Amino acid sequence: MSDEHPTIEHPELGIFTRASTEMTDGTVLTHDWYVGSVSSEGTELELMLEATSPEEARALLPRLQDAISELPSRRRRASDAVVTEFSQGEPEPSELDDAATDLALETIEVEADGTVILHLTDTCGSHFPEGYWPAVHFGAEGGITQVTVES
């Protein structure tokens, strides 16, 4: 990584680098994110920090670390919120349990304002059309503030 975009090392969360994409013509686009990954329950989770400088990214690491330490309960709250958001009525407990299995956590994102977003993927393909996934937003106090569908 260049001096312009140094990597960030965290003892528990690993290494974060400034996200970039190389275009077919060789042009490199630098994104407003630092990215890393962490293993959780046998799966690699993508980690994203909305930041344009190492200092901004480092400031978000405690929020990310808190989210990961609460991951089992947050993940279940997120899948329950998705089902509740898109159900016609009160979901049955079996629907919530099925969603907890079918909706796998793929990415944890922390926005500059401290919002934590869990991006889920539909592992069975029966809940969301291909190319779309649910995302659950947690505010600063840890409550769910929004459920969205991303593409």
N, C-alpha and C positions, 0 to 999 in steps of 0.2 A: 504494500500500500504506500502511496506517496506521502510526503510530508504534509501536503495539502489536506489529505484525508487519512490521518493515522488510525490504526486499529485501536479498539478499546478492549482491555482485558478485565474480566470480572472473575473472582475466585470461584464462584458457584455457577454463574451463567455462561461462562466461556468467553469467546472472542466475538466482537462485533466489528463489522466492516461497513463502510459507506456503500450503499447499494448503487449499482451501476448496470447499464445494459450496453453491450456493444452491438451497433447496427451493422448490417451487411456491408456497408461502405467503409467500415472501420471507425466511424464516429462513435464516441462513447458518451452516453447520456448519464449524468450523475443525478440520482434521485434524492429526495429530502428524507431519507431513511437510513438508519443503521440496522443491519440485519445480523442475526446469529441463529443458533439452534441449541436445543437442549433435549436430552432423552427423558421421557416420562412414560412409565408403564410400558416399556418396550417399543415406544414410538418416538421418532424424531419430530419435535415441534419446531416450526419456524417462529422466530422471535423478531419483532419489528419495533423500532423506536423512531418516532417522528422527530427528526432533528437534522440540522444542517451543520452542526459543529460537534466536536467531541464533548465539549462542556455541556451542551444541551442534552446530548445522549446520556452522558453520565448522570445528569440530574434525574433522568427517568428510570434509571436502574433500580432504585429502591421500590418504586411502584411496581415494576415488573417482577422483582423478587417477591414482593408481597402476594402478587397474583399467583405466582407459581406455588408458593407455600400453601395457598388456599385452593389449589387446583381441583381436587376431587369435589369439593362442595360447589365451587364456582361452575365447574363443568356441568354438574347435575342441574343447578339452578338455570344455567343457560339452555340446556336441552328442554327443560320444563317450560321455560319462557317461550321458546320457539313453538312448542305444541300449543300452548295457551294462546299465543298471538294469532295462530292460523286455524284454530278450531272454531266451529260454529257455536259451541256451548262449552260447558265445563268438561275438560278432558277426563276420561276414565284413567284410573291408576295404571292400567295395563298399557294405555297409549303413551303415558309418560315413561314407563319402563322400556317400552319398545324404542321410543325416541332416544333414550339414554344409550341404548345399544347401537342404534342406526346412525346417529349423528356423532361422528368422531371429531375430536378437536384436531385442527390442523395448524392454526397460527394464533399466536397471542401478539396483539398489537398494543402499544402504548402511544397515545397521541400526546402532542406537546402540552395539552391542558391537563394531562393525567388520566384521561379516560382510557380504560382498558377494554379492548374489544377481543372477544373470542370468536374466531372464524371457524365454523364447523363445516364438515363435508358430509353429504348424504351417501353413506356407504352402500346402501341397497338400491339407490336410484329411484325410489318410489315416492319420495317426499318433495323433491325439487327438480325442475328440469335441468338437464345437463348444462353446465356452464354457469349455474347459479348456486349460491350457498347462503345459509343464514349466518348472520353475525349478531352477537349480543353485546351491547355496550354497558359497561359498569362505570358509574360515576365515582367521584372522589370519595364518597362515603361508603362505597361498596354495593350500593343498590343498582338494580338494573334500570337504566334510563331509556333504552330503546332497543327494539329488535328490528333488524333490517334484512333485506335480501340483496346480496351483492352479485356482481357479475364480472 
